[in-house]
Amino acid sequence: MTCQVTISAGEHGRIIPEGEIEVTKSSYVYLHAIPESGYQVQMWYVNGNQFYGGTKQFRVTAEGDTLEVNVTFSKI
């Protein structure tokens, strides 16, 4: 059983990995946000819901058939 994970970053930064990946259900997905100079991680979103803020590294469990993860950045 697999989960299709879509990963994206907002303006003023990037995320690793990015795009679409397929992982085994119930496994962890480890993400690393890289803000541009003068910016910081503002918030992580999972399936459109505000989830966690302020940290560059994030771990989420791949549950369900699909999962969408997005990170936003704000000016320091």
Buried (B, 14 or more C-beta within 10 A) or exposed (E): EEBBBBBBBBEBBBBEEBEEBEBEEEEEBEBEBBBEEEBBBBBBBBBEEEBBBEEBEBEBBBEEEEBBBBBBBBEE
